[in-house]
């Protein structure tokens, strides 16, 4: 799911809120906690590793792809 609400932009104009283009939720960038909109809870932190220009991610959560 793409988060960008505008091309290459995930923050509002003030830089205060992380916005989701898919459902209009607003998140606090430092914690990922939902601050408004139709979100439940907050975002999940993931560990990112850059290995020669390829970015890998790891999570302590059992994440699964969404089924449509």
mmCIF file of the N, C-alpha and C atoms, coordinates in Angstrom:
data_MODEL
# 
_entry.id   MODEL 
# 
loop_
_atom_site.group_PDB 
_atom_site.id 
_atom_site.type_symbol 
_atom_site.label_atom_id 
_atom_site.label_alt_id 
_atom_site.label_comp_id 
_atom_site.label_asym_id 
_atom_site.label_entity_id 
_atom_site.label_seq_id 
_atom_site.pdbx_PDB_ins_code 
_atom_site.Cartn_x 
_atom_site.Cartn_y 
_atom_site.Cartn_z 
_atom_site.occupancy 
_atom_site.B_iso_or_equiv 
_atom_site.pdbx_formal_charge 
_atom_site.auth_seq_id 
_atom_site.auth_comp_id 
_atom_site.auth_asym_id 
_atom_site.auth_atom_id 
_atom_site.pdbx_PDB_model_num 
ATOM 1   N N  . UNK A 1 1  ? 0.849   -1.162  0.000  1.00 0.00 ? 1  UNK A N  1 
ATOM 2   C CA . UNK A 1 1  ? 0.000   0.000   0.000  1.00 0.00 ? 1  UNK A CA 1 
ATOM 3   C C  . UNK A 1 1  ? 0.900   1.232   0.000  1.00 0.00 ? 1  UNK A C  1 
ATOM 4   N N  . UNK A 1 2  ? 0.643   2.101   -0.914 1.00 0.00 ? 2  UNK A N  1 
ATOM 5   C CA . UNK A 1 2  ? 1.433   3.323   -1.003 1.00 0.00 ? 2  UNK A CA 1 
ATOM 6   C C  . UNK A 1 2  ? 0.921   4.353   -0.005 1.00 0.00 ? 2  UNK A C  1 
ATOM 7   N N  . UNK A 1 3  ? 1.827   4.987   0.673  1.00 0.00 ? 3  UNK A N  1 
ATOM 8   C CA . UNK A 1 3  ? 1.456   5.973   1.683  1.00 0.00 ? 3  UNK A CA 1 
ATOM 9   C C  . UNK A 1 3  ? 1.417   7.388   1.123  1.00 0.00 ? 3  UNK A C  1 
ATOM 10  N N  . UNK A 1 4  ? 2.175   7.658   0.060  1.00 0.00 ? 4  UNK A N  1 
ATOM 11  C CA . UNK A 1 4  ? 2.290   9.018   -0.487 1.00 0.00 ? 4  UNK A CA 1 
ATOM 12  C C  . UNK A 1 4  ? 0.926   9.620   -0.815 1.00 0.00 ? 4  UNK A C  1 
ATOM 13  N N  . UNK A 1 5  ? 0.612   10.732  -0.191 1.00 0.00 ? 5  UNK A N  1 
ATOM 14  C CA . UNK A 1 5  ? -0.664  11.402  -0.505 1.00 0.00 ? 5  UNK A CA 1 
ATOM 15  C C  . UNK A 1 5  ? -0.501  12.334  -1.688 1.00 0.00 ? 5  UNK A C  1 
ATOM 16  N N  . UNK A 1 6  ? 0.727   12.717  -1.991 1.00 0.00 ? 6  UNK A N  1 
ATOM 17  C CA . UNK A 1 6  ? 1.111   13.423  -3.214 1.00 0.00 ? 6  UNK A CA 1 
ATOM 18  C C  . UNK A 1 6  ? 2.414   12.778  -3.667 1.00 0.00 ? 6  UNK A C  1 
ATOM 19  N N  . UNK A 1 7  ? 2.780   12.878  -4.941 1.00 0.00 ? 7  UNK A N  1 
ATOM 20  C CA . UNK A 1 7  ? 4.018   12.232  -5.399 1.00 0.00 ? 7  UNK A CA 1 
ATOM 21  C C  . UNK A 1 7  ? 5.222   12.594  -4.521 1.00 0.00 ? 7  UNK A C  1 
ATOM 22  N N  . UNK A 1 8  ? 5.855   11.570  -3.973 1.00 0.00 ? 8  UNK A N  1 
ATOM 23  C CA . UNK A 1 8  ? 7.049   11.716  -3.125 1.00 0.00 ? 8  UNK A CA 1 
ATOM 24  C C  . UNK A 1 8  ? 6.818   12.536  -1.863 1.00 0.00 ? 8  UNK A C  1 
ATOM 25  N N  . UNK A 1 9  ? 5.581   12.591  -1.382 1.00 0.00 ? 9  UNK A N  1 
ATOM 26  C CA . UNK A 1 9  ? 5.269   13.328  -0.146 1.00 0.00 ? 9  UNK A CA 1 
ATOM 27  C C  . UNK A 1 9  ? 4.412   12.468  0.764  1.00 0.00 ? 9  UNK A C  1 
ATOM 28  N N  . UNK A 1 10 ? 4.853   12.307  1.998  1.00 0.00 ? 10 UNK A N  1 
ATOM 29  C CA . UNK A 1 10 ? 4.066   11.577  2.986  1.00 0.00 ? 10 UNK A CA 1 
ATOM 30  C C  . UNK A 1 10 ? 3.678   12.465  4.168  1.00 0.00 ? 10 UNK A C  1 
ATOM 31  N N  . UNK A 1 11 ? 4.271   13.672  4.246  1.00 0.00 ? 11 UNK A N  1 
ATOM 32  C CA . UNK A 1 11 ? 3.939   14.609  5.318  1.00 0.00 ? 11 UNK A CA 1 
ATOM 33  C C  . UNK A 1 11 ? 3.026   15.711  4.802  1.00 0.00 ? 11 UNK A C  1 
ATOM 34  N N  . UNK A 1 12 ? 2.259   16.306  5.722  1.00 0.00 ? 12 UNK A N  1 
ATOM 35  C CA . UNK A 1 12 ? 1.441   17.455  5.352  1.00 0.00 ? 12 UNK A CA 1 
ATOM 36  C C  . UNK A 1 12 ? 2.357   18.649  5.077  1.00 0.00 ? 12 UNK A C  1 
ATOM 37  N N  . UNK A 1 13 ? 1.777   19.779  4.693  1.00 0.00 ? 13 UNK A N  1 
ATOM 38  C CA . UNK A 1 13 ? 2.561   20.962  4.321  1.00 0.00 ? 13 UNK A CA 1 
ATOM 39  C C  . UNK A 1 13 ? 3.395   21.506  5.482  1.00 0.00 ? 13 UNK A C  1 
ATOM 40  N N  . UNK A 1 14 ? 2.966   21.258  6.722  1.00 0.00 ? 14 UNK A N  1 
ATOM 41  C CA . UNK A 1 14 ? 3.711   21.749  7.884  1.00 0.00 ? 14 UNK A CA 1 
ATOM 42  C C  . UNK A 1 14 ? 4.820   20.791  8.312  1.00 0.00 ? 14 UNK A C  1 
ATOM 43  N N  . UNK A 1 15 ? 4.783   19.558  7.819  1.00 0.00 ? 15 UNK A N  1 
ATOM 44  C CA . UNK A 1 15 ? 5.753   18.545  8.226  1.00 0.00 ? 15 UNK A CA 1 
ATOM 45  C C  . UNK A 1 15 ? 5.433   17.916  9.565  1.00 0.00 ? 15 UNK A C  1 
ATOM 46  N N  . UNK A 1 16 ? 4.270   18.258  10.121 1.00 0.00 ? 16 UNK A N  1 
ATOM 47  C CA . UNK A 1 16 ? 3.885   17.782  11.450 1.00 0.00 ? 16 UNK A CA 1 
ATOM 48  C C  . UNK A 1 16 ? 3.212   16.413  11.415 1.00 0.00 ? 16 UNK A C  1 
ATOM 49  N N  . UNK A 1 17 ? 2.477   16.110  10.360 1.00 0.00 ? 17 UNK A N  1 
ATOM 50  C CA . UNK A 1 17 ? 1.678   14.889  10.299 1.00 0.00 ? 17 UNK A CA 1 
ATOM 51  C C  . UNK A 1 17 ? 2.099   13.991  9.144  1.00 0.00 ? 17 UNK A C  1 
ATOM 52  N N  . UNK A 1 18 ? 2.143   12.701  9.393  1.00 0.00 ? 18 UNK A N  1 
ATOM 53  C CA . UNK A 1 18 ? 2.356   11.695  8.367  1.00 0.00 ? 18 UNK A CA 1 
ATOM 54  C C  . UNK A 1 18 ? 0.966   11.312  7.870  1.00 0.00 ? 18 UNK A C  1 
ATOM 55  N N  . UNK A 1 19 ? 0.700   11.515  6.580  1.00 0.00 ? 19 UNK A N  1 
ATOM 56  C CA . UNK A 1 19 ? -0.641  11.308  6.032  1.00 0.00 ? 19 UNK A CA 1 
ATOM 57  C C  . UNK A 1 19 ? -0.703  10.061  5.161  1.00 0.00 ? 19 UNK A C  1 
ATOM 58  N N  . UNK A 1 20 ? -1.821  9.345   5.220  1.00 0.00 ? 20 UNK A N  1 
ATOM 59  C CA . UNK A 1 20 ? -2.028  8.155   4.402  1.00 0.00 ? 20 UNK A CA 1 
ATOM 60  C C  . UNK A 1 20 ? -2.968  8.472   3.249  1.00 0.00 ? 20 UNK A C  1 
ATOM 61  N N  . UNK A 1 21 ? -2.497  8.237   2.026  1.00 0.00 ? 21 UNK A N  1 
ATOM 62  C CA . UNK A 1 21 ? -3.313  8.506   0.840  1.00 0.00 ? 21 UNK A CA 1 
ATOM 63  C C  . UNK A 1 21 ? -4.438  7.493   0.690  1.00 0.00 ? 21 UNK A C  1 
ATOM 64  N N  . UNK A 1 22 ? -4.289  6.305   1.251  1.00 0.00 ? 22 UNK A N  1 
ATOM 65  C CA . UNK A 1 22 ? -5.284  5.251   1.057  1.00 0.00 ? 22 UNK A CA 1 
ATOM 66  C C  . UNK A 1 22 ? -6.569  5.481   1.836  1.00 0.00 ? 22 UNK A C  1 
ATOM 67  N N  . UNK A 1 23 ? -6.468  5.985   3.068  1.00 0.00 ? 23 UNK A N  1 
ATOM 68  C CA . UNK A 1 23 ? -7.689  6.166   3.854  1.00 0.00 ? 23 UNK A CA 1 
ATOM 69  C C  . UNK A 1 23 ? -7.747  7.474   4.632  1.00 0.00 ? 23 UNK A C  1 
ATOM 70  N N  . UNK A 1 24 ? -6.808  8.377   4.397  1.00 0.00 ? 24 UNK A N  1 
ATOM 71  C CA . UNK A 1 24 ? -6.889  9.714   4.974  1.00 0.00 ? 24 UNK A CA 1 
ATOM 72  C C  . UNK A 1 24 ? -6.519  9.834   6.436  1.00 0.00 ? 24 UNK A C  1 
ATOM 73  N N  . UNK A 1 25 ? -5.814  8.866   6.982  1.00 0.00 ? 25 UNK A N  1 
ATOM 74  C CA . UNK A 1 25 ? -5.422  8.936   8.387  1.00 0.00 ? 25 UNK A CA 1 
ATOM 75  C C  . UNK A 1 25 ? -4.214  9.851   8.560  1.00 0.00 ? 25 UNK A C  1 
ATOM 76  N N  . UNK A 1 26 ? -4.090  10.412  9.763  1.00 0.00 ? 26 UNK A N  1 
ATOM 77  C CA . UNK A 1 26 ? -2.938  11.238  10.124 1.00 0.00 ? 26 UNK A CA 1 
ATOM 78  C C  . UNK A 1 26 ? -2.232  10.572  11.302 1.00 0.00 ? 26 UNK A C  1 
ATOM 79  N N  . UNK A 1 27 ? -0.909  10.463  11.203 1.00 0.00 ? 27 UNK A N  1 
ATOM 80  C CA . UNK A 1 27 ? -0.117  9.798   12.229 1.00 0.00 ? 27 UNK A CA 1 
ATOM 81  C C  . UNK A 1 27 ? 0.940   10.745  12.777 1.00 0.00 ? 27 UNK A C  1 
ATOM 82  N N  . UNK A 1 28 ? 1.295   10.555  14.044 1.00 0.00 ? 28 UNK A N  1 
ATOM 83  C CA . UNK A 1 28 ? 2.408   11.281  14.646 1.00 0.00 ? 28 UNK A CA 1 
ATOM 84  C C  . UNK A 1 28 ? 3.701   10.629  14.156 1.00 0.00 ? 28 UNK A C  1 
ATOM 85  N N  . UNK A 1 29 ? 4.594   11.375  13.510 1.00 0.00 ? 29 UNK A N  1 
ATOM 86  C CA . UNK A 1 29 ? 5.781   10.775  12.910 1.00 0.00 ? 29 UNK A CA 1 
ATOM 87  C C  . UNK A 1 29 ? 6.747   10.125  13.903 1.00 0.00 ? 29 UNK A C  1 
ATOM 88  N N  . UNK A 1 30 ? 6.851   10.671  15.110 1.00 0.00 ? 30 UNK A N  1 
ATOM 89  C CA . UNK A 1 30 ? 7.834   10.126  16.052 1.00 0.00 ? 30 UNK A CA 1 
ATOM 90  C C  . UNK A 1 30 ? 7.403   8.816   16.696 1.00 0.00 ? 30 UNK A C  1 
ATOM 91  N N  . UNK A 1 31 ? 6.080   8.582   16.800 1.00 0.00 ? 31 UNK A N  1 
ATOM 92  C CA . UNK A 1 31 ? 5.594   7.358   17.451 1.00 0.00 ? 31 UNK A CA 1 
ATOM 93  C C  . UNK A 1 31 ? 4.789   6.458   16.520 1.00 0.00 ? 31 UNK A C  1 
ATOM 94  N N  . UNK A 1 32 ? 4.246   7.010   15.428 1.00 0.00 ? 32 UNK A N  1 
ATOM 95  C CA . UNK A 1 32 ? 3.381   6.237   14.545 1.00 0.00 ? 32 UNK A CA 1 
ATOM 96  C C  . UNK A 1 32 ? 1.958   6.126   15.058 1.00 0.00 ? 32 UNK A C  1 
ATOM 97  N N  . UNK A 1 33 ? 1.652   6.753   16.179 1.00 0.00 ? 33 UNK A N  1 
ATOM 98  C CA . UNK A 1 33 ? 0.313   6.693   16.762 1.00 0.00 ? 33 UNK A CA 1 
ATOM 99  C C  . UNK A 1 33 ? -0.680  7.435   15.881 1.00 0.00 ? 33 UNK A C  1 
ATOM 100 N N  . UNK A 1 34 ? -1.863  6.854   15.704 1.00 0.00 ? 34 UNK A N  1 
ATOM 101 C CA . UNK A 1 34 ? -2.910  7.487   14.907 1.00 0.00 ? 34 UNK A CA 1 
ATOM 102 C C  . UNK A 1 34 ? -3.421  8.726   15.634 1.00 0.00 ? 34 UNK A C  1 
ATOM 103 N N  . UNK A 1 35 ? -3.482  9.846   14.912 1.00 0.00 ? 35 UNK A N  1 
ATOM 104 C CA . UNK A 1 35 ? -3.938  11.097  15.502 1.00 0.00 ? 35 UNK A CA 1 
ATOM 105 C C  . UNK A 1 35 ? -5.271  11.551  14.928 1.00 0.00 ? 35 UNK A C  1 
ATOM 106 N N  . UNK A 1 36 ? -5.760  10.883  13.886 1.00 0.00 ? 36 UNK A N  1 
ATOM 107 C CA . UNK A 1 36 ? -7.034  11.242  13.295 1.00 0.00 ? 36 UNK A CA 1 
ATOM 108 C C  . UNK A 1 36 ? -7.306  10.442  12.042 1.00 0.00 ? 36 UNK A C  1 
ATOM 109 N N  . UNK A 1 37 ? -8.586  10.296  11.736 1.00 0.00 ? 37 UNK A N  1 
ATOM 110 C CA . UNK A 1 37 ? -8.965  9.519   10.562 1.00 0.00 ? 37 UNK A CA 1 
ATOM 111 C C  . UNK A 1 37 ? -9.398  8.114   10.947 1.00 0.00 ? 37 UNK A C  1 
ATOM 112 N N  . UNK A 1 38 ? -9.627  7.277   9.951  1.00 0.00 ? 38 UNK A N  1 
ATOM 113 C CA . UNK A 1 38 ? -10.185 5.946   10.206 1.00 0.00 ? 38 UNK A CA 1 
ATOM 114 C C  . UNK A 1 38 ? -9.146  4.875   10.548 1.00 0.00 ? 38 UNK A C  1 
ATOM 115 N N  . UNK A 1 39 ? -8.075  5.227   11.241 1.00 0.00 ? 39 UNK A N  1 
ATOM 116 C CA . UNK A 1 39 ? -7.050  4.232   11.574 1.00 0.00 ? 39 UNK A CA 1 
ATOM 117 C C  . UNK A 1 39 ? -7.331  3.611   12.940 1.00 0.00 ? 39 UNK A C  1 
ATOM 118 N N  . UNK A 1 40 ? -6.816  2.417   13.127 1.00 0.00 ? 40 UNK A N  1 
ATOM 119 C CA . UNK A 1 40 ? -6.948  1.723   14.407 1.00 0.00 ? 40 UNK A CA 1 
ATOM 120 C C  . UNK A 1 40 ? -5.558  1.557   14.998 1.00 0.00 ? 40 UNK A C  1 
ATOM 121 N N  . UNK A 1 41 ? -5.325  2.120   16.169 1.00 0.00 ? 41 UNK A N  1 
ATOM 122 C CA . UNK A 1 41 ? -4.021  1.966   16.804 1.00 0.00 ? 41 UNK A CA 1 
ATOM 123 C C  . UNK A 1 41 ? -2.987  2.886   16.215 1.00 0.00 ? 41 UNK A C  1 
ATOM 124 N N  . UNK A 1 42 ? -2.005  2.311   15.553 1.00 0.00 ? 42 UNK A N  1 
ATOM 125 C CA . UNK A 1 42 ? -0.933  3.102   14.974 1.00 0.00 ? 42 UNK A CA 1 
ATOM 126 C C  . UNK A 1 42 ? -0.143  2.292   13.978 1.00 0.00 ? 42 UNK A C  1 
ATOM 127 N N  . UNK A 1 43 ? 0.932   2.869   13.519 1.00 0.00 ? 43 UNK A N  1 
ATOM 128 C CA . UNK A 1 43 ? 1.796   2.205   12.553 1.00 0.00 ? 43 UNK A CA 1 
ATOM 129 C C  . UNK A 1 43 ? 2.750   1.257   13.271 1.00 0.00 ? 43 UNK A C  1 
ATOM 130 N N  . UNK A 1 44 ? 3.266   0.293   12.554 1.00 0.00 ? 44 UNK A N  1 
ATOM 131 C CA . UNK A 1 44 ? 4.198   -0.685  13.099 1.00 0.00 ? 44 UNK A CA 1 
ATOM 132 C C  . UNK A 1 44 ? 5.619   -0.264  12.735 1.00 0.00 ? 44 UNK A C  1 
ATOM 133 N N  . UNK A 1 45 ? 6.510   -0.225  13.723 1.00 0.00 ? 45 UNK A N  1 
ATOM 134 C CA . UNK A 1 45 ? 7.914   0.091   13.451 1.00 0.00 ? 45 UNK A CA 1 
ATOM 135 C C  . UNK A 1 45 ? 8.573   -1.100  12.777 1.00 0.00 ? 45 UNK A C  1 
ATOM 136 N N  . UNK A 1 46 ? 9.372   -0.807  11.764 1.00 0.00 ? 46 UNK A N  1 
ATOM 137 C CA . UNK A 1 46 ? 10.151  -1.854  11.112 1.00 0.00 ? 46 UNK A CA 1 
ATOM 138 C C  . UNK A 1 46 ? 11.604  -1.405  11.033 1.00 0.00 ? 46 UNK A C  1 
ATOM 139 N N  . UNK A 1 47 ? 12.493  -2.367  11.060 1.00 0.00 ? 47 UNK A N  1 
ATOM 140 C CA . UNK A 1 47 ? 13.927  -2.092  10.963 1.00 0.00 ? 47 UNK A CA 1 
ATOM 141 C C  . UNK A 1 47 ? 14.326  -2.126  9.496  1.00 0.00 ? 47 UNK A C  1 
ATOM 142 N N  . UNK A 1 48 ? 14.995  -1.074  9.007  1.00 0.00 ? 48 UNK A N  1 
ATOM 143 C CA . UNK A 1 48 ? 15.443  -1.000  7.618  1.00 0.00 ? 48 UNK A CA 1 
ATOM 144 C C  . UNK A 1 48 ? 16.953  -1.143  7.544  1.00 0.00 ? 48 UNK A C  1 
ATOM 145 N N  . UNK A 1 49 ? 17.403  -1.875  6.523  1.00 0.00 ? 49 UNK A N  1 
ATOM 146 C CA . UNK A 1 49 ? 18.828  -2.046  6.279  1.00 0.00 ? 49 UNK A CA 1 
ATOM 147 C C  . UNK A 1 49 ? 19.093  -1.749  4.813  1.00 0.00 ? 49 UNK A C  1 
ATOM 148 N N  . UNK A 1 50 ? 20.045  -0.852  4.551  1.00 0.00 ? 50 UNK A N  1 
ATOM 149 C CA . UNK A 1 50 ? 20.460  -0.543  3.181  1.00 0.00 ? 50 UNK A CA 1 
ATOM 150 C C  . UNK A 1 50 ? 21.699  -1.373  2.879  1.00 0.00 ? 50 UNK A C  1 
ATOM 151 N N  . UNK A 1 51 ? 21.585  -2.262  1.908  1.00 0.00 ? 51 UNK A N  1 
ATOM 152 C CA . UNK A 1 51 ? 22.701  -3.122  1.529  1.00 0.00 ? 51 UNK A CA 1 
ATOM 153 C C  . UNK A 1 51 ? 23.024  -2.877  0.065  1.00 0.00 ? 51 UNK A C  1 
ATOM 154 N N  . UNK A 1 52 ? 23.942  -1.963  -0.198 1.00 0.00 ? 52 UNK A N  1 
ATOM 155 C CA . UNK A 1 52 ? 24.340  -1.672  -1.570 1.00 0.00 ? 52 UNK A CA 1 
ATOM 156 C C  . UNK A 1 52 ? 23.235  -1.071  -2.413 1.00 0.00 ? 52 UNK A C  1 
ATOM 157 N N  . UNK A 1 53 ? 22.398  -0.238  -1.808 1.00 0.00 ? 53 UNK A N  1 
ATOM 158 C CA . UNK A 1 53 ? 21.315  0.405   -2.547 1.00 0.00 ? 53 UNK A CA 1 
ATOM 159 C C  . UNK A 1 53 ? 20.015  -0.376  -2.551 1.00 0.00 ? 53 UNK A C  1 
ATOM 160 N N  . UNK A 1 54 ? 20.019  -1.582  -1.986 1.00 0.00 ? 54 UNK A N  1 
ATOM 161 C CA . UNK A 1 54 ? 18.792  -2.370  -1.851 1.00 0.00 ? 54 UNK A CA 1 
ATOM 162 C C  . UNK A 1 54 ? 18.360  -2.279  -0.393 1.00 0.00 ? 54 UNK A C  1 
ATOM 163 N N  . UNK A 1 55 ? 17.113  -1.886  -0.163 1.00 0.00 ? 55 UNK A N  1 
ATOM 164 C CA . UNK A 1 55 ? 16.616  -1.720  1.203  1.00 0.00 ? 55 UNK A CA 1 
ATOM 165 C C  . UNK A 1 55 ? 15.822  -2.960  1.608  1.00 0.00 ? 55 UNK A C  1 
ATOM 166 N N  . UNK A 1 56 ? 16.214  -3.543  2.731  1.00 0.00 ? 56 UNK A N  1 
ATOM 167 C CA . UNK A 1 56 ? 15.524  -4.698  3.302  1.00 0.00 ? 56 UNK A CA 1 
ATOM 168 C C  . UNK A 1 56 ? 14.855  -4.257  4.598  1.00 0.00 ? 56 UNK A C  1 
ATOM 169 N N  . UNK A 1 57 ? 13.729  -4.886  4.917  1.00 0.00 ? 57 UNK A N  1 
ATOM 170 C CA . UNK A 1 57 ? 13.053  -4.547  6.159  1.00 0.00 ? 57 UNK A CA 1 
ATOM 171 C C  . UNK A 1 57 ? 12.818  -5.795  6.984  1.00 0.00 ? 57 UNK A C  1 
ATOM 172 N N  . UNK A 1 58 ? 12.779  -5.597  8.310  1.00 0.00 ? 58 UNK A N  1 
ATOM 173 C CA . UNK A 1 58 ? 12.525  -6.675  9.252  1.00 0.00 ? 58 UNK A CA 1 
ATOM 174 C C  . UNK A 1 58 ? 11.565  -6.146  10.305 1.00 0.00 ? 58 UNK A C  1 
ATOM 175 N N  . UNK A 1 59 ? 10.718  -7.027  10.806 1.00 0.00 ? 59 UNK A N  1 
ATOM 176 C CA . UNK A 1 59 ? 9.763   -6.630  11.830 1.00 0.00 ? 59 UNK A CA 1 
ATOM 177 C C  . UNK A 1 59 ? 9.620   -7.736  12.859 1.00 0.00 ? 59 UNK A C  1 
ATOM 178 N N  . UNK A 1 60 ? 9.348   -7.353  14.085 1.00 0.00 ? 60 UNK A N  1 
ATOM 179 C CA . UNK A 1 60 ? 9.084   -8.318  15.145 1.00 0.00 ? 60 UNK A CA 1 
ATOM 180 C C  . UNK A 1 60 ? 7.651   -8.838  15.055 1.00 0.00 ? 60 UNK A C  1 
ATOM 181 N N  . UNK A 1 61 ? 6.848   -8.244  14.173 1.00 0.00 ? 61 UNK A N  1 
ATOM 182 C CA . UNK A 1 61 ? 5.452   -8.631  14.031 1.00 0.00 ? 61 UNK A CA 1 
ATOM 183 C C  . UNK A 1 61 ? 5.297   -9.659  12.923 1.00 0.00 ? 61 UNK A C  1 
ATOM 184 N N  . UNK A 1 62 ? 4.272   -10.477 13.008 1.00 0.00 ? 62 UNK A N  1 
ATOM 185 C CA . UNK A 1 62 ? 3.963   -11.463 11.976 1.00 0.00 ? 62 UNK A CA 1 
ATOM 186 C C  . UNK A 1 62 ? 3.113   -10.775 10.906 1.00 0.00 ? 62 UNK A C  1 
ATOM 187 N N  . UNK A 1 63 ? 3.763   -10.041 10.015 1.00 0.00 ? 63 UNK A N  1 
ATOM 188 C CA . UNK A 1 63 ? 3.056   -9.277  8.991  1.00 0.00 ? 63 UNK A CA 1 
ATOM 189 C C  . UNK A 1 63 ? 2.735   -10.162 7.799  1.00 0.00 ? 63 UNK A C  1 
ATOM 190 N N  . UNK A 1 64 ? 1.536   -9.991  7.260  1.00 0.00 ? 64 UNK A N  1 
ATOM 191 C CA . UNK A 1 64 ? 1.103   -10.749 6.091  1.00 0.00 ? 64 UNK A CA 1 
ATOM 192 C C  . UNK A 1 64 ? 0.535   -9.785  5.065  1.00 0.00 ? 64 UNK A C  1 
ATOM 193 N N  . UNK A 1 65 ? 0.655   -10.115 3.780  1.00 0.00 ? 65 UNK A N  1 
ATOM 194 C CA . UNK A 1 65 ? 0.068   -9.252  2.745  1.00 0.00 ? 65 UNK A CA 1 
ATOM 195 C C  . UNK A 1 65 ? -1.450  -9.162  2.902  1.00 0.00 ? 65 UNK A C  1 
ATOM 196 N N  . UNK A 1 66 ? -2.014  -8.033  2.515  1.00 0.00 ? 66 UNK A N  1 
ATOM 197 C CA . UNK A 1 66 ? -3.463  -7.867  2.525  1.00 0.00 ? 66 UNK A CA 1 
ATOM 198 C C  . UNK A 1 66 ? -4.078  -8.654  1.385  1.00 0.00 ? 66 UNK A C  1 
ATOM 199 N N  . UNK A 1 67 ? -5.199  -9.274  1.638  1.00 0.00 ? 67 UNK A N  1 
ATOM 200 C CA . UNK A 1 67 ? -5.926  -9.990  0.586  1.00 0.00 ? 67 UNK A CA 1 
ATOM 201 C C  . UNK A 1 67 ? -7.064  -9.100  0.108  1.00 0.00 ? 67 UNK A C  1 
ATOM 202 N N  . UNK A 1 68 ? -7.170  -8.917  -1.196 1.00 0.00 ? 68 UNK A N  1 
ATOM 203 C CA . UNK A 1 68 ? -8.234  -8.092  -1.765 1.00 0.00 ? 68 UNK A CA 1 
ATOM 204 C C  . UNK A 1 68 ? -9.215  -8.959  -2.507 1.00 0.00 ? 68 UNK A C  1 
# 
